[in-house]
Amino acid sequence: MTTIDTEELKALFARIAVAMAHEKDRLCELDGVIGDADHGIAMELGFAAAAKAVSELDSATADPTLVFNTAAKSFLNAVGASSGPLYATALMRAGAVAKGKTALNDGDIVDIVSAFAKGIQDRGKAEIGEKTMVDAWVPAAAACRAARDQGLSLAQCLIAALQAGEAGAEATKDMIAAKGRSSRLGDRALGHIDPGAASAVIVISCLKDQFTSE
């Protein structure tokens, strides 16, 4: 059983921030086809702000809920685009899962993946098949939960989540967007991965890398 404390969560946000900086240009290129070409910038700014804010928390007194709530507030303050409220909601939902806990276990991480997906879906009012980040997050959360229900390890759960998220993101190539600015493109959005789904895969990959010790 994995024990995840505030230091580990701080490291997670640092990892995501580095990954988003590395993938910024690719995400902007994807967004340039169907949006404003700024999704990579937004995700880099948001997670950089979140990582900085949580790094300044006192690990001796901060609990996981405070880490997630601090990240949520910082992300929202840094990102005015649509992804700001979506990820802020996801992070707040994660904080609610962690409420009252001084450290998290394997089951809590699976619950947090589910909370991320549900928070994003609730806030964005999107369904699978509408070419959004939901197309990556919801299958990832379902696969993570299914693996957990089968008694698999956290590492195996997160690997399943990543594989499902990657498949979901890839599937957005064949979708016509129903939400956001890309919905105005109609058939012209076909053949292109949704940038939000692509960035979701990056977050899920970081979760997998941070909490996989096998």
Phi, psi and chi 1 to 4 in degrees:
 res  aa     phi    psi   chi1   chi2   chi3   chi4
   1 MET       -  126.6  179.2   72.6   73.1      -
   2 THR   -79.8  140.6  -49.5      -      -      -
   3 THR  -115.2  120.0  -60.1      -      -      -
   4 ILE  -115.2  113.5  -64.0  148.2      -      -
   5 ASP  -101.7 -174.2   58.5   15.2      -      -
   6 THR   -64.9  -32.9   53.9      -      -      -
   7 GLU   -63.6  -39.2  -78.4  -61.6  -52.3      -
   8 GLU   -66.2  -39.0 -171.6   89.9    9.0      -
   9 LEU   -68.3  -38.3  -67.8  176.7      -      -
  10 LYS   -59.2  -42.2  -72.6 -178.6  178.5 -175.7
  11 ALA   -64.7  -35.6      -      -      -      -
  12 LEU   -60.7  -47.9  169.1   65.1      -      -
  13 PHE   -66.0  -36.0  -77.9  103.5      -      -
  14 ALA   -63.0  -41.7      -      -      -      -
  15 ARG   -62.3  -45.3 -177.8 -173.6  -69.4  -89.2
  16 ILE   -63.8  -40.6  -62.2  172.7      -      -
  17 ALA   -60.4  -43.9      -      -      -      -
  18 VAL   -63.7  -43.4  168.8      -      -      -
  19 ALA   -63.9  -40.9      -      -      -      -
  20 MET   -67.9  -36.5  -72.3  -58.5  173.1      -
  21 ALA   -63.4  -40.2      -      -      -      -
  22 HIS   -67.4  -36.0 -175.3  -98.4      -      -
  23 GLU   -98.3    4.2  -62.5  -74.0  -10.1      -
  24 LYS   -53.5  -50.2  176.5 -179.1   71.0  172.6
  25 ASP   -64.2  -40.9  -69.5  -15.7      -      -
  26 ARG   -62.8  -42.8 -180.0  176.0   70.8   89.7
  27 LEU   -65.0  -38.4  -66.0  173.8      -      -
  28 CYS   -66.5  -37.3  -75.2      -      -      -
  29 GLU   -63.2  -44.8  -75.9  176.3   19.4      -
  30 LEU   -60.9  -42.2  -71.6  172.9      -      -
  31 ASP   -71.3  -26.5 -163.2   31.4      -      -
  32 GLY   -64.9  -25.9      -      -      -      -
  33 VAL   -75.9  -38.4  177.8      -      -      -
  34 ILE  -125.1    2.0   62.9  174.1      -      -
  35 GLY  -147.8 -141.2      -      -      -      -
  36 ASP   -97.3    5.2  -67.7  -21.1      -      -
  37 ALA    63.1   25.8      -      -      -      -
  38 ASP  -122.5    7.7   63.5   -7.9      -      -
  39 HIS   -63.7  -40.1 -176.7   67.3      -      -
  40 GLY   -62.6  -39.8      -      -      -      -
  41 ILE   -63.7  -44.5  -64.2  168.5      -      -
  42 ALA   -62.2  -44.1      -      -      -      -
  43 MET   -69.8  -37.2  -65.6  -58.6  -75.6      -
  44 GLU   -64.1  -47.8 -180.0 -169.0   32.0      -
  45 LEU   -60.7  -45.8  -75.1  172.3      -      -
  46 GLY   -62.8  -48.2      -      -      -      -
  47 PHE   -78.3  -26.5  -81.3  107.3      -      -
  48 ALA   -64.7  -43.6      -      -      -      -
  49 ALA   -64.3  -41.7      -      -      -      -
  50 ALA   -63.9  -45.2      -      -      -      -
  51 ALA   -63.1  -41.7      -      -      -      -
  52 LYS   -64.1  -45.5 -178.5  177.7 -175.0  -62.0
  53 ALA   -64.1  -44.1      -      -      -      -
  54 VAL   -72.6  -27.8  -58.4      -      -      -
  55 SER   -65.6  -23.1   73.2      -      -      -
  56 GLU   -88.3   -5.0  -65.5  168.6   -7.5      -
  57 LEU   -73.6  147.4  -65.6  172.5      -      -
  58 ASP   -81.2  110.5 -177.8   -4.5      -      -
  59 SER   -63.0  -20.8  -66.0      -      -      -
  60 ALA   -71.6  -25.6      -      -      -      -
  61 THR  -118.6  -21.1   55.8      -      -      -
  62 ALA   -77.5  139.6      -      -      -      -
  63 ASP  -109.1  171.3   59.9   12.7      -      -
  64 PRO   -56.3  -37.0  -31.2   38.7      -      -
  65 THR   -61.0  -43.0  -66.7      -      -      -
  66 LEU   -63.7  -37.8 -179.3   59.3      -      -
  67 VAL   -61.2  -50.3  173.3      -      -      -
  68 PHE   -65.4  -41.4  -76.3  117.1      -      -
  69 ASN   -67.0  -37.9  -70.9   -9.4      -      -
  70 THR   -64.8  -42.4  -60.9      -      -      -
  71 ALA   -62.2  -41.6      -      -      -      -
  72 ALA   -61.2  -48.5      -      -      -      -
  73 LYS   -62.7  -42.8 -177.6  178.0  179.5 -179.8
  74 SER   -67.7  -41.3  -57.8      -      -      -
  75 PHE   -60.8  -46.9 -164.5  108.0      -      -
  76 LEU   -64.6  -39.2 -171.7   58.9      -      -
  77 ASN   -66.1  -30.6  -73.5  -18.2      -      -
  78 ALA   -86.3  -25.9      -      -      -      -
  79 VAL  -121.3  113.7  179.7      -      -      -
  80 GLY   -87.8  -14.8      -      -      -      -
  81 ALA   -69.9  175.2      -      -      -      -
  82 SER   -60.4  -29.1   57.4      -      -      -
  83 SER   -68.3  -20.4   53.2      -      -      -
  84 GLY   -60.1  -60.1      -      -      -      -
  85 PRO   -62.3  -32.3  -24.0   33.7      -      -
  86 LEU   -65.7  -50.2  -67.2  171.7      -      -
  87 TYR   -74.9  -30.2  -88.3   99.4      -      -
  88 ALA   -62.1  -42.8      -      -      -      -
  89 THR   -63.9  -43.4  -59.2      -      -      -
  90 ALA   -59.0  -43.7      -      -      -      -
  91 LEU   -69.3  -37.4  -69.3  162.8      -      -
  92 MET   -65.3  -39.0  -69.2  -68.0  -75.4      -
  93 ARG   -64.4  -38.9  -66.5  -75.2 -177.5   89.5
  94 ALA   -62.4  -40.1      -      -      -      -
  95 GLY   -61.8  -36.2      -      -      -      -
  96 ALA   -67.0  -37.9      -      -      -      -
  97 VAL   -61.1  -38.0  167.6      -      -      -
  98 ALA   -84.4   -2.5      -      -      -      -
  99 LYS   -55.3  130.7 -171.5  171.1 -176.9  179.8
 100 GLY    83.2    0.7      -      -      -      -
 101 LYS  -105.6  139.9  -59.8  174.2 -174.6  -75.1
 102 THR   -90.2  -18.6   56.3      -      -      -
 103 ALA  -152.3  161.6      -      -      -      -
 104 LEU  -111.4  152.2  -54.7  176.0      -      -
 105 ASN  -114.6 -175.2   59.7   31.6      -      -
 106 ASP   -56.8  -47.2  -64.8    1.4      -      -
 107 GLY   -61.8  -35.7      -      -      -      -
 108 ASP   -63.3  -39.3  -65.7  -33.0      -      -
 109 ILE   -66.0  -40.2  -63.1  -59.2      -      -
 110 VAL   -61.6  -42.4  173.4      -      -      -
 111 ASP   -63.5  -35.1  -70.8  -17.6      -      -
 112 ILE   -69.8  -38.8  -79.8  167.6      -      -
 113 VAL   -60.2  -43.2  173.6      -      -      -
 114 SER   -63.2  -39.8  -66.0      -      -      -
 115 ALA   -65.5  -39.5      -      -      -      -
 116 PHE   -57.6  -51.9 -100.5   69.2      -      -
 117 ALA   -61.8  -45.1      -      -      -      -
 118 LYS   -67.5  -41.0 -171.0   72.1  166.1   59.1
 119 GLY   -62.3  -44.7      -      -      -      -
 120 ILE   -65.1  -42.6  -72.8  168.2      -      -
 121 GLN   -67.1  -42.7 -171.1  169.8   26.8      -
 122 ASP   -63.7  -44.9  -72.2   -9.3      -      -
 123 ARG   -70.8  -39.0 -173.4   61.0 -174.1 -102.5
 124 GLY   -86.4  -11.3      -      -      -      -
 125 LYS    53.9   38.4  -57.4  -70.4 -168.6  -72.7
 126 ALA  -108.8  153.5      -      -      -      -
 127 GLU  -119.3  161.5  -60.0  -65.2  -26.5      -
 128 ILE   -59.5  138.0  -73.0  179.4      -      -
 129 GLY    99.1   -0.9      -      -      -      -
 130 GLU  -101.4   11.3  -65.9 -175.5  -25.2      -
 131 LYS    61.6   60.2 -157.8  177.9 -179.3   88.0
 132 THR  -138.1 -178.8   71.0      -      -      -
 133 MET   -63.6  -19.7   62.2  178.5   71.5      -
 134 VAL   -59.1  -32.3  163.4      -      -      -
 135 ASP   -65.8  -20.0  -70.5  -64.1      -      -
 136 ALA   -97.0  -45.1      -      -      -      -
 137 TRP   -67.6  -44.1  -89.2  113.8      -      -
 138 VAL   -67.4  -46.4  169.2      -      -      -
 139 PRO   -63.1  -36.2  -20.9   32.1      -      -
 140 ALA   -61.8  -46.4      -      -      -      -
 141 ALA   -64.5  -40.1      -      -      -      -
 142 ALA   -65.0  -42.1      -      -      -      -
 143 ALA   -67.0  -38.4      -      -      -      -
 144 CYS   -62.6  -45.3 -168.0      -      -      -
 145 ARG   -65.7  -42.1  176.0   69.9   61.6 -164.8
 146 ALA   -63.6  -40.8      -      -      -      -
 147 ALA   -64.3  -39.9      -      -      -      -
 148 ARG   -63.8  -42.4 -177.6   66.1  177.7  169.7
 149 ASP   -64.3  -23.3  -70.7  -14.8      -      -
 150 GLN   -85.7    0.1  -68.0  170.1   27.3      -
 151 GLY    83.2   16.7      -      -      -      -
 152 LEU   -77.2  162.0  -60.3 -178.2      -      -
 153 SER   -70.9  165.6   68.0      -      -      -
 154 LEU   -59.6  -41.3  177.3   59.7      -      -
 155 ALA   -58.2  -45.9      -      -      -      -
 156 GLN   -66.2  -36.0  -69.0  169.0  -47.2      -
 157 CYS   -62.3  -44.3  -67.7      -      -      -
 158 LEU   -74.0  -31.7  -67.3  173.6      -      -
 159 ILE   -64.8  -42.3  -71.5  167.8      -      -
 160 ALA   -63.0  -40.6      -      -      -      -
 161 ALA   -60.9  -45.2      -      -      -      -
 162 LEU   -65.0  -43.5  179.1   58.4      -      -
 163 GLN   -62.0  -41.8  -70.0  171.7  -19.7      -
 164 ALA   -68.7  -38.9      -      -      -      -
 165 GLY   -63.9  -42.4      -      -      -      -
 166 GLU   -63.0  -42.3  -71.5  172.7  -24.5      -
 167 ALA   -65.0  -39.8      -      -      -      -
 168 GLY   -64.9  -42.0      -      -      -      -
 169 ALA   -64.1  -43.7      -      -      -      -
 170 GLU   -60.8  -36.8 -174.1   67.5   22.3      -
 171 ALA   -66.0  -22.2      -      -      -      -
 172 THR   -67.0  -16.3   63.3      -      -      -
 173 LYS   -57.4  -34.4  -79.9 -175.3  176.8  179.3
 174 ASP   -96.2   13.5  -60.4  -38.4      -      -
 175 MET  -108.1  149.5  -62.4  174.0 -171.8      -
 176 ILE   -97.1  126.9  -65.2  174.0      -      -
 177 ALA   -63.9  138.4      -      -      -      -
 178 ALA  -114.4   -5.7      -      -      -      -
 179 LYS  -129.2  154.5  -62.0  -76.5 -176.5 -176.5
 180 GLY    71.3 -171.1      -      -      -      -
 181 ARG   -66.6  -30.9  -63.8 -176.2  179.2 -176.5
 182 SER   -65.4  -18.5   57.5      -      -      -
 183 SER   -64.1  -20.6   62.4      -      -      -
 184 ARG   -76.8  -12.0  -63.0 -176.2  -62.7 -148.7
 185 LEU   -83.3  -19.9  -64.3  175.5      -      -
 186 GLY    58.8 -131.3      -      -      -      -
 187 ASP   -63.1  -19.3  -69.1  -10.3      -      -
 188 ARG   -67.3  -17.7  -75.0  178.1  -68.0  163.5
 189 ALA   -82.1  -10.3      -      -      -      -
 190 LEU   -64.9  142.9  -73.5  170.5      -      -
 191 GLY    90.6   -1.3      -      -      -      -
 192 HIS  -122.8  132.7  -57.9  -74.3      -      -
 193 ILE   -69.1  138.8  -70.5  176.1      -      -
 194 ASP   -67.4  129.9  177.0   70.9      -      -
 195 PRO   -62.8  -33.8   19.8  -31.8      -      -
 196 GLY   -66.0  -37.8      -      -      -      -
 197 ALA   -67.7  -37.5      -      -      -      -
 198 ALA   -64.7  -42.0      -      -      -      -
 199 SER   -71.5  -30.5   62.0      -      -      -
 200 ALA   -60.9  -41.2      -      -      -      -
 201 VAL   -61.3  -37.0  168.7      -      -      -
 202 ILE   -62.6  -45.3  -64.3  168.4      -      -
 203 VAL   -62.5  -45.4  176.6      -      -      -
 204 ILE   -64.0  -39.3  -63.3  162.5      -      -
 205 SER   -62.1  -39.3  178.8      -      -      -
 206 CYS   -67.3  -39.4  -71.5      -      -      -
 207 LEU   -59.1  -45.0  -79.8  162.4      -      -
 208 LYS   -62.5  -46.7 -171.1  -92.4  -67.9 -179.3
 209 ASP   -66.7  -37.7  -70.0  -15.4      -      -
 210 GLN   -69.3  -36.7 -171.3   66.6   36.1      -
 211 PHE  -111.1   13.5  -58.7  131.4      -      -
 212 THR  -102.5  114.4  -62.6      -      -      -
 213 SER  -113.2    2.0   55.9      -      -      -
 214 GLU   -92.7      -  -57.9 -179.0   -1.0      -
